[in-house]
Amino acid sequence: MSTPGASDRDGLPDAVPGAAPAQPYPSQPYPYSSQPYSYEPYSYEPQSPPGHYPPPGPPQRRDRTRLRNAGKWMTWIGVTLLVVCVAVGATLAIIGFSKIAGQVDELFPVDPTARHVVAAGDSLQMFTFDDAARDPHCSYRGPGQVMAGPNVETSFGYHGRQLRTFDVVRFPVAGTYTIVCDGPAFAAPALKSGQILMGVVGLLLAIFGGGFGMLLIVVGLLMWLVFGRRTAR
């Protein structure tokens, strides 16, 4: 008789009363993988000592070629704009204001009457003193009826006093006309509005166009020199 828990001759333990029958051990080995275990090499990077940092790399150079080229273009555009605006503006201003100067040279007084020879279609511009209490009333006697002329207004100095336009008349018929005014007045061939506008536009073009061109030159030269020098480094 065997004791409980002891093994039998065939390798099976004795049955315990009330327990499930014992199962034999498996005859096949456990399904472990027969492939060898693969190891990956471990890479080690040297670390800097505590408190020390690796030296920084060389600074990257920024490409300033575009800015330098932009400076060149701005400089040449500014030079062109300055030359063109000053030349054209000065020419227009000289032509326009020379007409005004010519009008002053052809000015004649009407005090109280004056005779003047006109061609068909000519116009006279009537002037009085700027500080006059009222505008004179004038009449025109001649071979034809006068008409209202173009709306032109100019003013200029005359013997220390300022003259201003108060009327413009047009003569459709050529001939000699007698002008009679009831106050101090002056007359001169009338200017065309385009001549005055030409002088004003020419002056503004020379001032503002030339000034803008000079600004482009200054900014362009600064960009050209500064960014060109840094790129060479």
VMD Tcl script that draws the C-alpha trace (Angstrom):
set ca {
  {0.00 0.00 0.00}
  {1.43 3.37 -1.04}
  {1.24 6.59 0.89}
  {-0.80 9.51 -0.48}
  {1.19 11.78 -2.77}
  {3.81 9.11 -3.55}
  {4.62 8.32 -7.17}
  {3.76 4.97 -8.75}
  {6.09 2.91 -10.80}
  {4.84 4.32 -14.09}
  {5.55 7.92 -12.96}
  {1.95 8.83 -12.13}
  {1.04 10.08 -8.68}
  {-1.40 8.12 -6.65}
  {-5.00 9.19 -6.96}
  {-6.37 11.26 -4.13}
  {-9.84 10.27 -3.03}
  {-12.43 12.77 -4.40}
  {-9.96 14.49 -6.80}
  {-9.85 14.48 -10.60}
  {-7.71 11.80 -12.14}
  {-4.13 12.90 -12.76}
  {-3.02 13.62 -16.34}
  {0.24 12.24 -17.68}
  {3.06 14.66 -18.48}
  {3.30 15.55 -22.18}
  {5.72 13.54 -24.13}
  {6.42 16.43 -26.57}
  {8.64 19.30 -25.48}
  {7.15 22.77 -25.03}
  {6.99 24.73 -28.31}
  {9.88 27.05 -27.60}
  {11.38 28.84 -30.67}
  {14.52 27.20 -31.91}
  {15.66 30.43 -33.65}
  {18.60 32.19 -32.01}
  {17.87 35.54 -30.30}
  {19.08 38.51 -32.33}
  {20.87 41.38 -30.63}
  {21.04 44.92 -32.09}
  {24.28 46.82 -31.56}
  {24.01 49.71 -29.12}
  {25.34 53.00 -30.35}
  {26.91 55.30 -27.82}
  {27.43 58.97 -28.43}
  {29.84 60.80 -26.22}
  {28.18 63.34 -23.98}
  {29.57 66.72 -23.09}
  {30.66 67.18 -19.51}
  {28.07 68.76 -17.25}
  {28.03 72.53 -17.61}
  {29.70 72.45 -21.02}
  {27.97 72.83 -24.37}
  {29.28 72.00 -27.80}
  {30.65 74.98 -29.74}
  {28.14 76.54 -32.14}
  {28.59 76.00 -35.82}
  {29.58 78.76 -38.24}
  {26.85 81.37 -38.83}
  {24.88 80.92 -42.00}
  {25.30 83.71 -44.53}
  {22.08 85.28 -45.73}
  {21.74 85.81 -49.41}
  {21.47 89.58 -49.90}
  {21.91 89.53 -53.66}
  {18.25 90.38 -54.28}
  {18.38 93.38 -51.98}
  {21.61 94.58 -53.59}
  {20.11 94.21 -57.08}
  {16.96 96.01 -55.92}
  {19.16 98.86 -54.74}
  {20.81 99.04 -58.16}
  {17.46 99.18 -59.95}
  {16.12 101.83 -57.57}
  {19.22 103.94 -58.13}
  {19.02 103.84 -61.91}
  {15.25 104.38 -61.92}
  {15.71 107.36 -59.60}
  {18.39 108.87 -61.86}
  {16.17 108.45 -64.92}
  {13.13 109.85 -63.15}
  {15.09 112.82 -61.82}
  {16.54 113.74 -65.20}
  {13.29 113.29 -67.13}
  {11.03 115.08 -64.64}
  {13.35 118.03 -64.17}
  {14.01 118.41 -67.90}
  {10.37 118.08 -68.98}
  {9.00 120.05 -66.05}
  {11.46 122.89 -66.52}
  {10.65 123.07 -70.23}
  {6.91 123.21 -69.62}
  {7.32 125.77 -66.85}
  {9.53 128.01 -69.01}
  {7.10 127.89 -71.93}
  {4.05 128.49 -69.75}
  {5.44 131.27 -67.59}
  {7.17 132.96 -70.53}
  {3.68 133.58 -71.92}
  {2.76 135.31 -68.68}
  {5.94 137.38 -68.83}
  {5.13 138.30 -72.41}
  {1.68 139.42 -71.33}
  {3.23 141.81 -68.83}
  {5.40 143.30 -71.58}
  {2.35 143.91 -73.81}
  {0.26 145.50 -71.04}
  {-1.09 149.00 -71.84}
  {-3.17 151.37 -69.67}
  {-6.76 152.41 -70.30}
  {-7.07 155.72 -68.44}
  {-9.79 156.45 -69.29}
  {-9.55 155.54 -73.02}
  {-7.19 153.63 -75.30}
  {-7.09 152.54 -78.94}
  {-6.00 149.05 -79.90}
  {-5.73 147.14 -83.19}
  {-6.87 143.51 -83.09}
  {-7.10 140.63 -85.53}
  {-10.24 138.56 -85.96}
  {-10.61 136.19 -83.03}
  {-8.16 138.01 -80.72}
  {-9.01 138.43 -77.06}
  {-8.07 141.10 -74.53}
  {-7.68 140.51 -70.84}
  {-8.69 143.49 -68.69}
  {-6.93 144.22 -65.39}
  {-7.42 146.54 -62.45}
  {-5.66 147.09 -59.17}
  {-6.16 144.36 -56.63}
  {-7.14 146.87 -53.91}
  {-9.66 148.72 -56.08}
  {-13.03 149.33 -54.45}
  {-14.92 148.05 -57.51}
  {-14.29 146.68 -60.99}
  {-14.35 149.31 -63.76}
  {-17.06 149.25 -66.40}
  {-15.64 149.34 -69.94}
  {-17.14 149.78 -73.39}
  {-15.64 148.82 -76.74}
  {-16.30 150.79 -79.91}
  {-15.20 149.49 -83.27}
  {-16.18 147.69 -86.49}
  {-17.79 144.74 -84.71}
  {-19.58 143.61 -81.60}
  {-17.35 142.23 -78.85}
  {-18.11 138.95 -77.09}
  {-17.18 137.39 -73.77}
  {-13.79 135.76 -73.95}
  {-12.35 132.65 -72.27}
  {-12.46 132.43 -68.51}
  {-8.83 133.17 -67.64}
  {-7.59 134.77 -64.44}
  {-4.03 135.93 -63.77}
  {-2.41 138.39 -61.41}
  {1.05 139.95 -61.23}
  {2.89 142.94 -59.82}
  {3.02 146.20 -61.70}
  {5.03 149.18 -60.43}
  {4.78 148.03 -56.84}
  {1.06 147.22 -56.96}
  {-0.82 144.00 -57.73}
  {-3.02 143.70 -60.78}
  {-5.82 141.17 -61.18}
  {-8.14 140.13 -64.01}
  {-11.69 141.46 -63.97}
  {-12.87 140.78 -67.56}
  {-11.90 139.03 -70.82}
  {-13.41 140.12 -74.17}
  {-13.14 138.60 -77.65}
  {-13.18 140.48 -80.96}
  {-14.75 138.46 -83.81}
  {-14.09 141.25 -86.33}
  {-10.63 142.65 -87.00}
  {-10.01 146.40 -86.82}
  {-9.19 149.28 -84.49}
  {-11.25 149.53 -81.32}
  {-11.57 152.30 -78.79}
  {-11.74 151.13 -75.21}
  {-13.37 153.39 -72.62}
  {-13.38 152.55 -68.88}
  {-14.84 154.51 -65.95}
  {-11.92 153.63 -63.69}
  {-8.24 152.81 -63.79}
  {-7.78 149.77 -65.98}
  {-5.17 147.95 -68.06}
  {-5.43 145.61 -71.04}
  {-3.19 142.92 -72.54}
  {-3.58 140.03 -75.00}
  {-5.41 137.28 -73.16}
  {-3.64 134.09 -72.20}
  {-5.02 130.67 -72.99}
  {-5.91 128.47 -70.06}
  {-3.62 125.76 -71.42}
  {-0.61 128.08 -71.25}
  {-1.17 128.78 -67.57}
  {-1.81 125.11 -66.86}
  {1.37 124.19 -68.73}
  {3.46 126.39 -66.49}
  {1.88 125.11 -63.28}
  {2.12 121.45 -64.31}
  {5.74 121.88 -65.38}
  {6.65 123.45 -62.05}
  {4.94 120.71 -60.04}
  {6.48 117.99 -62.20}
  {9.98 119.36 -61.72}
  {9.55 119.72 -57.96}
  {7.70 116.55 -56.98}
  {8.90 114.26 -59.78}
  {12.50 115.31 -59.30}
  {12.17 115.01 -55.52}
  {10.80 111.48 -55.79}
  {13.63 110.55 -58.15}
  {16.18 111.91 -55.67}
  {14.58 109.87 -52.89}
  {14.89 106.70 -54.96}
  {18.54 107.49 -55.62}
  {19.34 107.90 -51.93}
  {17.50 104.73 -50.84}
  {18.89 102.72 -53.75}
  {22.47 103.76 -53.05}
  {22.12 102.83 -49.39}
  {20.77 99.38 -50.25}
  {23.39 98.90 -52.94}
  {26.34 99.81 -50.72}
  {25.20 98.30 -47.41}
  {23.99 94.93 -48.68}
  {26.78 94.71 -51.23}
  {29.43 95.13 -48.51}
  {27.85 92.53 -46.23}
  {27.58 90.04 -49.06}
  {31.29 90.41 -49.80}
  {32.08 89.32 -46.25}
}
mol new
graphics top color blue
foreach p $ca { graphics top sphere $p radius 0.5 }
foreach p [lrange $ca 0 end-1] q [lrange $ca 1 end] { graphics top cylinder $p $q radius 0.2 }
display resetview
